[in-house]
Amino acid sequence: MCIIRRMSNPQLRESTIKSIQEAVALLFDLPVEEFGRESSSRLVVIPRQIAMFLTKQLTDASLSEIGRYFGGRHHTTVMHSIARVRELRRSDPALDHLLSKLLRDLKP
């Protein structure tokens, strides 16, 4: 089955976003529910931003859709999260390695 056709199925996209959230939550030892809460704790914000970044990289979900899956956040919040992770990735080789591994492991 073609990836584009498969990813355009909303049910499969939801499953993929959920699997990304679960993988990141497990990695950072957080409950998945934390991604949808209003927490501004750095312990939650960074993993949530990473999960948003991975969701944008691995799915065809729009910024608005990603925001909805992460507690109804505005698309500009998602844009900021993605930009922040890109910035952190450039300056932190360990994070870059971690993200590369996650991208490989989660690729559909």
DSSP file (Angstrom, degrees, kcal/mol; ACC not computed):
  #  RESIDUE AA STRUCTURE BP1 BP2  ACC     N-H-->O    O-->H-N    N-H-->O    O-->H-N    TCO  KAPPA ALPHA  PHI   PSI    X-CA   Y-CA   Z-CA
    1    1 A M              0   0    0      0, 0.0     2,-0.1     0, 0.0     3,-0.0   0.000 360.0 360.0 360.0 138.1    0.0    0.0    0.0
    2    2 A C     >  -     0   0    0      1,-0.1     4,-2.6     4,-0.0     5,-0.2  -0.397 360.0-134.8 -65.3 135.6    1.3    3.5   -0.9
    3    3 A I  H  > S+     0   0    0      1,-0.2     4,-3.3     2,-0.2     5,-0.2   0.903 104.5  54.3 -60.3 -42.1    2.5    5.5    2.1
    4    4 A I  H  > S+     0   0    0      1,-0.2     4,-1.5     2,-0.2    -1,-0.2   0.933 111.8  43.4 -61.2 -45.5    0.6    8.6    0.9
    5    5 A R  H  > S+     0   0    0      1,-0.2     4,-0.5     2,-0.2    -1,-0.2   0.919 115.5  49.6 -64.5 -41.6   -2.7    6.8    0.7
    6    6 A R  H >< S+     0   0    0     -4,-2.6     3,-1.0     1,-0.2     6,-0.2   0.913 112.0  47.1 -64.3 -42.7   -2.1    5.0    4.0
    7    7 A M  H 3< S+     0   0    0     -4,-3.3    -1,-0.2     1,-0.2    53,-0.2   0.732 101.6  64.8 -73.7 -21.7   -1.2    8.3    5.8
    8    8 A S  H 3< S+     0   0    0     -4,-1.5    -1,-0.2    -5,-0.2    -2,-0.2   0.643  78.2  97.6 -77.2 -10.7   -4.2   10.1    4.3
    9    9 A N  S <X S-     0   0    0     -3,-1.0     4,-2.4    -4,-0.5     3,-0.4  -0.688  70.9-149.4 -75.8 114.4   -6.4    7.8    6.3
   10   10 A P  H  > S+     0   0    0      0, 0.0     4,-2.6     0, 0.0     5,-0.2   0.835  94.4  55.8 -57.6 -34.5   -7.3    9.8    9.4
   11   11 A Q  H  > S+     0   0    0      2,-0.2     4,-1.8     1,-0.2     5,-0.1   0.913 110.4  44.0 -65.8 -41.9   -7.6    6.6   11.5
   12   12 A L  H  > S+     0   0    0     -3,-0.4     4,-2.5    -6,-0.2    -1,-0.2   0.881 111.9  53.6 -69.1 -37.3   -4.1    5.5   10.6
   13   13 A R  H  X S+     0   0    0     -4,-2.4     4,-3.0     2,-0.2     5,-0.3   0.931 108.0  50.4 -62.2 -44.2   -2.7    9.0   11.2
   14   14 A E  H  X S+     0   0    0     -4,-2.6     4,-2.5     1,-0.2    -1,-0.2   0.914 110.5  49.9 -59.5 -42.6   -4.3    9.1   14.6
   15   15 A S  H  X S+     0   0    0     -4,-1.8     4,-2.3     2,-0.2    -1,-0.2   0.903 111.9  48.3 -62.0 -41.7   -2.7    5.7   15.4
   16   16 A T  H  X S+     0   0    0     -4,-2.5     4,-2.2     2,-0.2    -2,-0.2   0.925 112.0  47.7 -66.6 -45.2    0.7    7.0   14.1
   17   17 A I  H  X S+     0   0    0     -4,-3.0     4,-2.6     1,-0.2    -2,-0.2   0.911 112.5  50.7 -61.8 -41.3    0.5   10.2   16.2
   18   18 A K  H  X S+     0   0    0     -4,-2.5     4,-2.7    -5,-0.3    -1,-0.2   0.907 109.1  50.4 -63.1 -41.3   -0.5    8.2   19.2
   19   19 A S  H  X S+     0   0    0     -4,-2.3     4,-2.3     2,-0.2    -1,-0.2   0.870 110.6  50.0 -66.8 -34.6    2.5    5.8   18.7
   20   20 A I  H  X S+     0   0    0     -4,-2.2     4,-2.4     2,-0.2     5,-0.3   0.940 111.8  48.0 -65.5 -46.9    4.8    8.8   18.4
   21   21 A Q  H  X S+     0   0    0     -4,-2.6     4,-2.7     1,-0.2    -2,-0.2   0.914 112.6  49.2 -59.4 -43.2    3.4   10.2   21.7
   22   22 A E  H  X S+     0   0    0     -4,-2.7     4,-2.5     2,-0.2    -1,-0.2   0.910 110.8  49.4 -64.1 -42.6    3.7    6.9   23.4
   23   23 A A  H  X S+     0   0    0     -4,-2.3     4,-2.2     2,-0.2    -2,-0.2   0.921 114.9  43.6 -63.9 -44.0    7.3    6.4   22.3
   24   24 A V  H  X S+     0   0    0     -4,-2.4     4,-2.1     2,-0.2    -2,-0.2   0.907 113.4  51.5 -69.0 -41.4    8.4    9.9   23.4
   25   25 A A  H  <>S+     0   0    0     -4,-2.7     5,-2.8    -5,-0.3     4,-0.5   0.915 111.4  47.9 -61.0 -43.1    6.4    9.5   26.7
   26   26 A L  H ><5S+     0   0    0     -4,-2.5     3,-0.9     3,-0.2    -1,-0.2   0.920 110.3  52.0 -63.0 -44.6    8.1    6.2   27.4
   27   27 A L  H 3<5S+     0   0    0     -4,-2.2    -1,-0.2     1,-0.2    -2,-0.2   0.873 118.3  36.4 -59.7 -39.3   11.6    7.6   26.6
   28   28 A F  T 3<5S-     0   0    0     -4,-2.1    -1,-0.2    -5,-0.1    -2,-0.2   0.318 111.0-118.6 -99.4   7.7   11.1   10.6   29.0
   29   29 A D  T < 5 +     0   0    0     -3,-0.9    -3,-0.2    -4,-0.5    -4,-0.1   0.930  68.3 133.7  56.1  51.1    9.1    8.5   31.6
   30   30 A L      < -     0   0    0     -5,-2.8     2,-0.3    -6,-0.1    -1,-0.2  -0.924  62.6-108.1-125.1 151.1    6.0   10.6   31.3
   31   31 A P    >   -     0   0    0      0, 0.0     3,-1.9     0, 0.0     4,-0.3  -0.616  30.6-124.4 -73.0 142.3    2.3    9.6   31.0
   32   32 A V  G >  S+     0   0    0      1,-0.3     3,-1.8    -2,-0.3     4,-0.4   0.829 107.6  70.7 -55.5 -33.3    1.0   10.4   27.5
   33   33 A E  G >> S+     0   0    0      1,-0.3     3,-1.3     2,-0.2     4,-0.5   0.758  82.2  72.6 -58.4 -25.0   -1.7   12.5   29.0
   34   34 A E  G X4 S+     0   0    0     -3,-1.9     3,-0.8     1,-0.3    -1,-0.3   0.805  85.1  66.3 -60.7 -29.4    0.9   15.1   30.0
   35   35 A F  G <4 S+     0   0    0     -3,-1.8    -1,-0.3    -4,-0.3    -2,-0.2   0.765 104.0  44.6 -65.8 -23.7    1.3   16.2   26.3
   36   36 A G  G <4 S+     0   0    0     -3,-1.3    -1,-0.2    -4,-0.4    -2,-0.2   0.522  96.6  93.8 -96.9  -6.8   -2.3   17.5   26.4
   37   37 A R  S << S-     0   0    0     -3,-0.8    -3,-0.0    -4,-0.5     0, 0.0  -0.321  84.2-113.8 -83.8 169.0   -2.1   19.3   29.7
   38   38 A E        +     0   0    0     -2,-0.1    -1,-0.1     2,-0.0    -3,-0.1   0.312  63.2 143.9 -84.1   8.4   -1.2   23.0   30.2
   39   39 A S        -     0   0    0     -5,-0.3    -2,-0.0     1,-0.1     0, 0.0  -0.178  32.4-173.0 -55.6 135.5    2.0   22.2   32.0
   40   40 A S        +     0   0    0      4,-0.1     2,-0.2     5,-0.0    -1,-0.1   0.187  41.2 131.3-111.6  14.1    4.9   24.6   31.3
   41   41 A S    >>  -     0   0    0      1,-0.1     4,-3.1     4,-0.1     3,-2.0  -0.464  64.2-131.2 -66.4 135.4    7.4   22.5   33.3
   42   42 A R  H 3> S+     0   0    0      1,-0.3     4,-1.5     2,-0.2    -1,-0.1   0.795 107.0  66.4 -58.0 -28.6   10.5   22.0   31.2
   43   43 A L  H 34 S+     0   0    0      1,-0.2    -1,-0.3     2,-0.1    -2,-0.0   0.731 115.8  26.9 -65.8 -21.4   10.2   18.3   32.1
   44   44 A V  H <> S+     0   0    0     -3,-2.0     4,-2.4     2,-0.1    -2,-0.2   0.751 115.0  61.1-106.3 -38.7    7.0   18.2   30.0
   45   45 A V  H  X S+     0   0    0     -4,-3.1     4,-2.8     1,-0.2     5,-0.2   0.923 104.0  48.0 -61.0 -48.6    7.6   21.0   27.5
   46   46 A I  H  X S+     0   0    0     -4,-1.5     4,-2.5     1,-0.2    -1,-0.2   0.945 114.0  45.4 -62.6 -49.5   10.7   19.5   25.8
   47   47 A P  H  > S+     0   0    0      0, 0.0     4,-2.6     0, 0.0    -1,-0.2   0.906 113.6  51.0 -60.4 -38.4    9.3   16.0   25.4
   48   48 A R  H  X S+     0   0    0     -4,-2.4     4,-2.3     2,-0.2    -2,-0.2   0.919 110.7  48.6 -63.4 -42.7    6.0   17.5   24.0
   49   49 A Q  H  X S+     0   0    0     -4,-2.8     4,-2.5     2,-0.2    -1,-0.2   0.896 111.2  50.5 -64.0 -39.5    8.0   19.7   21.6
   50   50 A I  H  X S+     0   0    0     -4,-2.5     4,-2.7    -5,-0.2    -2,-0.2   0.920 109.8  49.9 -63.5 -43.7   10.0   16.6   20.5
   51   51 A A  H  X S+     0   0    0     -4,-2.6     4,-2.2     2,-0.2    -2,-0.2   0.888 111.3  49.0 -63.6 -38.9    6.8   14.7   19.9
   52   52 A M  H  X S+     0   0    0     -4,-2.3     4,-2.3     2,-0.2    -2,-0.2   0.925 111.2  50.2 -64.9 -43.9    5.3   17.5   17.9
   53   53 A F  H  X S+     0   0    0     -4,-2.5     4,-2.1     1,-0.2    -2,-0.2   0.938 112.4  46.4 -58.0 -49.3    8.5   17.7   15.8
   54   54 A L  H  X S+     0   0    0     -4,-2.7     4,-2.5     1,-0.2    -1,-0.2   0.880 109.6  54.8 -63.3 -38.3    8.5   14.0   15.2
   55   55 A T  H  X S+     0   0    0     -4,-2.2     4,-1.5     1,-0.2     6,-0.4   0.912 109.6  46.8 -62.0 -42.3    4.8   14.1   14.3
   56   56 A K  H  < S+     0   0    0     -4,-2.3    -1,-0.2     1,-0.2    -2,-0.2   0.885 115.5  46.4 -67.0 -37.4    5.4   16.7   11.6
   57   57 A Q  H  < S+     0   0    0     -4,-2.1    -2,-0.2    -5,-0.2    -1,-0.2   0.847 120.8  35.9 -71.4 -34.7    8.4   14.8   10.3
   58   58 A L  H  < S+     0   0    0     -4,-2.5     2,-0.3    -5,-0.2    -2,-0.2   0.519 116.0  44.0-104.6  -7.2    6.6   11.4   10.2
   59   59 A T  S  < S-     0   0    0     -4,-1.5   -51,-0.1    -5,-0.2   -52,-0.0  -0.822  71.5-125.7-130.1 171.3    3.1   12.2    9.2
   60   60 A D        +     0   0    0     -2,-0.3    -4,-0.1   -53,-0.2     2,-0.1   0.143  63.2 137.9 -99.9  18.6    1.3   14.4    6.7
   61   61 A A        -     0   0    0     -6,-0.4    -2,-0.1     1,-0.1   -53,-0.0  -0.368  54.2-120.8 -65.2 140.3   -0.8   16.0    9.5
   62   62 A S     >  -     0   0    0      1,-0.1     4,-2.6    -2,-0.1     5,-0.2  -0.291  26.0-105.6 -74.1 166.0   -1.2   19.8    9.3
   63   63 A L  H  > S+     0   0    0      1,-0.2     4,-2.4     2,-0.2     5,-0.1   0.889 123.1  51.8 -59.9 -39.6    0.0   22.1   12.1
   64   64 A S  H  > S+     0   0    0      2,-0.2     4,-2.0     1,-0.2    -1,-0.2   0.909 109.3  49.4 -64.4 -42.6   -3.6   22.6   13.2
   65   65 A E  H  > S+     0   0    0      2,-0.2     4,-2.0     1,-0.2    -2,-0.2   0.930 110.5  50.0 -61.8 -45.1   -4.2   18.8   13.4
   66   66 A I  H  X S+     0   0    0     -4,-2.6     4,-1.1     1,-0.2    -2,-0.2   0.928 108.7  53.3 -60.0 -44.4   -1.0   18.3   15.4
   67   67 A G  H ><>S+     0   0    0     -4,-2.4     6,-2.3     1,-0.2     5,-1.1   0.892 106.7  52.2 -57.0 -41.2   -2.1   21.0   17.8
   68   68 A R  H >X5S+     0   0    0     -4,-2.0     3,-0.8     4,-0.3     4,-0.6   0.897 107.4  51.7 -62.9 -40.3   -5.4   19.3   18.3
   69   69 A Y  H 3<5S+     0   0    0     -4,-2.0    -1,-0.2     1,-0.3    -2,-0.2   0.688 107.3  56.4 -70.1 -17.4   -3.7   16.0   19.2
   70   70 A F  T <<5S-     0   0    0     -4,-1.1    -1,-0.3    -3,-0.5    -2,-0.1  -0.292 137.9 -67.4-111.7  47.1   -1.6   17.9   21.7
   71   71 A G  T <45S-     0   0    0     -3,-0.8    -3,-0.2     1,-0.2    -2,-0.2   0.729  88.8 -61.5  83.7  23.8   -4.3   19.4   23.8
   72   72 A G  S  <<S+     0   0    0     -5,-1.1    -4,-0.3    -4,-0.6    -1,-0.2   0.814  79.8 172.3  76.2  30.1   -5.8   21.9   21.4
   73   73 A R        -     0   0    0     -6,-2.3    -1,-0.2    -7,-0.2    -3,-0.1  -0.417  36.8-103.3 -73.8 150.6   -2.7   23.9   20.9
   74   74 A H    >>  -     0   0    0      1,-0.1     4,-1.6    -2,-0.1     3,-1.0  -0.347  27.9-115.0 -70.6 150.7   -2.7   26.7   18.3
   75   75 A H  H 3> S+     0   0    0      1,-0.3     4,-2.3     2,-0.2     5,-0.1   0.804 116.5  59.1 -60.4 -28.1   -0.8   26.0   15.0
   76   76 A T  H 3> S+     0   0    0      2,-0.2     4,-2.3     1,-0.2    -1,-0.3   0.825 101.7  54.3 -70.6 -29.1    1.7   28.7   15.9
   77   77 A T  H <> S+     0   0    0     -3,-1.0     4,-2.4     2,-0.2    -1,-0.2   0.901 108.8  48.6 -66.7 -40.7    2.6   26.9   19.1
   78   78 A V  H  X S+     0   0    0     -4,-1.6     4,-2.5     2,-0.2    -2,-0.2   0.920 110.4  51.3 -64.2 -43.7    3.3   23.8   17.0
   79   79 A M  H  X S+     0   0    0     -4,-2.3     4,-2.4     1,-0.2    -2,-0.2   0.924 110.9  48.4 -58.3 -45.0    5.4   25.9   14.6
   80   80 A H  H  X S+     0   0    0     -4,-2.3     4,-2.6     1,-0.2    -1,-0.2   0.909 110.5  51.5 -62.4 -42.6    7.4   27.3   17.6
   81   81 A S  H  X S+     0   0    0     -4,-2.4     4,-2.3     2,-0.2    -2,-0.2   0.920 110.7  47.6 -61.4 -44.9    7.9   23.8   19.0
   82   82 A I  H  X S+     0   0    0     -4,-2.5     4,-2.2     1,-0.2    -1,-0.2   0.920 113.6  47.5 -63.1 -44.9    9.2   22.4   15.7
   83   83 A A  H  X S+     0   0    0     -4,-2.4     4,-2.2    -5,-0.2    -1,-0.2   0.894 110.8  52.5 -63.6 -39.9   11.6   25.4   15.3
   84   84 A R  H  X S+     0   0    0     -4,-2.6     4,-2.7     2,-0.2    -2,-0.2   0.908 109.4  47.9 -63.6 -43.2   12.8   25.0   18.9
   85   85 A V  H  X S+     0   0    0     -4,-2.3     4,-2.7     2,-0.2    -1,-0.2   0.900 110.2  52.3 -66.8 -39.4   13.6   21.3   18.4
   86   86 A R  H  X S+     0   0    0     -4,-2.2     4,-1.8     2,-0.2    -1,-0.2   0.922 111.7  47.3 -59.4 -42.7   15.5   22.1   15.2
   87   87 A E  H  X S+     0   0    0     -4,-2.2     4,-1.4     2,-0.2    -2,-0.2   0.932 113.7  46.3 -64.1 -47.3   17.5   24.7   17.1
   88   88 A L  H  X S+     0   0    0     -4,-2.7     4,-1.4     1,-0.2     8,-0.2   0.881 109.2  56.4 -62.5 -38.1   18.2   22.4   20.0
   89   89 A R  H  < S+     0   0    0     -4,-2.7     7,-0.3     1,-0.2    -1,-0.2   0.885 105.8  50.5 -62.2 -39.9   19.2   19.6   17.6
   90   90 A R  H  < S+     0   0    0     -4,-1.8    -1,-0.2     1,-0.2    -2,-0.2   0.844 117.6  38.8 -67.0 -33.1   21.8   21.8   15.9
   91   91 A S  H  < S+     0   0    0     -4,-1.4    -1,-0.2     1,-0.2    -2,-0.2   0.558 112.7  57.3 -96.9  -8.3   23.4   22.7   19.2
   92   92 A D     X  -     0   0    0     -4,-1.4     4,-2.4    -3,-0.2     3,-0.2  -0.876  56.2-171.5-129.8 100.2   23.1   19.4   21.0
   93   93 A P  H  > S+     0   0    0      0, 0.0     4,-2.4     0, 0.0     5,-0.2   0.837  89.1  55.6 -59.3 -34.0   24.8   16.3   19.4
   94   94 A A  H  > S+     0   0    0      2,-0.2     4,-2.3     1,-0.2     5,-0.1   0.914 109.9  45.4 -66.1 -41.3   23.2   13.9   21.9
   95   95 A L  H  > S+     0   0    0     -3,-0.2     4,-2.9     2,-0.2     5,-0.2   0.897 111.0  53.7 -67.2 -39.9   19.7   15.2   21.1
   96   96 A D  H  X S+     0   0    0     -4,-2.4     4,-2.4    -7,-0.3    -2,-0.2   0.924 110.5  46.8 -59.6 -43.9   20.5   15.0   17.4
   97   97 A H  H  X S+     0   0    0     -4,-2.4     4,-2.3     2,-0.2    -2,-0.2   0.922 112.7  49.8 -63.5 -44.5   21.5   11.4   17.8
   98   98 A L  H  X S+     0   0    0     -4,-2.3     4,-2.5     1,-0.2    -2,-0.2   0.921 112.4  46.9 -60.5 -45.6   18.4   10.6   19.9
   99   99 A L  H  X S+     0   0    0     -4,-2.9     4,-2.8     2,-0.2    -1,-0.2   0.890 110.1  53.0 -66.1 -39.4   16.1   12.2   17.3
  100  100 A S  H  X S+     0   0    0     -4,-2.4     4,-2.1    -5,-0.2    -1,-0.2   0.918 111.1  47.1 -61.1 -42.7   17.8   10.4   14.4
  101  101 A K  H  X S+     0   0    0     -4,-2.3     4,-2.8     2,-0.2    -2,-0.2   0.928 112.7  48.7 -64.7 -45.4   17.2    7.1   16.2
  102  102 A L  H  X S+     0   0    0     -4,-2.5     4,-2.6     1,-0.2     5,-0.2   0.908 109.9  52.2 -61.4 -42.1   13.6    7.9   17.0
  103  103 A L  H  X S+     0   0    0     -4,-2.8     4,-1.1     1,-0.2    -1,-0.2   0.913 112.9  44.9 -61.2 -41.9   13.0    9.0   13.4
  104  104 A R  H  < S+     0   0    0     -4,-2.1     3,-0.3    -5,-0.2    -2,-0.2   0.935 116.2  45.7 -65.0 -46.1   14.4    5.6   12.2
  105  105 A D  H  < S+     0   0    0     -4,-2.8    -2,-0.2     1,-0.2    -1,-0.2   0.825 118.4  41.0 -68.9 -32.4   12.5    3.6   14.7
  106  106 A L  H  < S+     0   0    0     -4,-2.6    -1,-0.2    -5,-0.2    -2,-0.2   0.565  80.1 122.8 -95.2  -9.4    9.2    5.3   14.2
  107  107 A K     <        0   0    0     -4,-1.1   -49,-0.0    -3,-0.3    -3,-0.0  -0.318 360.0 360.0 -57.4 127.4    9.3    5.6   10.4
  108  108 A P              0   0    0      0, 0.0    -1,-0.2     0, 0.0    -3,-0.0   0.510 360.0 360.0 -67.0 360.0    6.1    3.9    9.0
